[in-house]
């Protein structure tokens, strides 16, 4: 499965995620900035999530990548 988002409080942000082993319920949330974070809630284990974010941070172009593997199930 692939997902995209373009929501931002400050400036323009685009994000894309490729998810391998998609469960019936999945919530993927994140923040982009000095302290970037990704939170995953899923009804079953997820084998891999590749996330890529680009945007403007502190008036400069910025990007981040994350690869999460063997994500355990939790309340989704």
KAPE-V662857 format. One record per backbone hydrogen bond with DSSP energy under -0.5 kcal/mol. NH is the residue of the N-H (numbers start at 1). CO is the residue of the C=O. Records with the same first field share a line. If there is no record, write none. Layout:
NH = CO + CO
//
This chain:
3 = 17
5 = 15
14 = 54
15 = 5
16 = 52
17 = 3
18 = 50
19 = 1 + 17
20 = 48
21 = 19
27 = 41
29 = 27 + 39
31 = 37
36 = 33
37 = 31
39 = 29
41 = 27
43 = 25
46 = 71
47 = 20
48 = 20
49 = 68
50 = 18
51 = 49 + 66
52 = 16
53 = 64
54 = 14
55 = 62
56 = 12
57 = 55 + 60
60 = 57
62 = 55
64 = 53
66 = 51
68 = 49
70 = 47
71 = 46
72 = 70
74 = 42
//
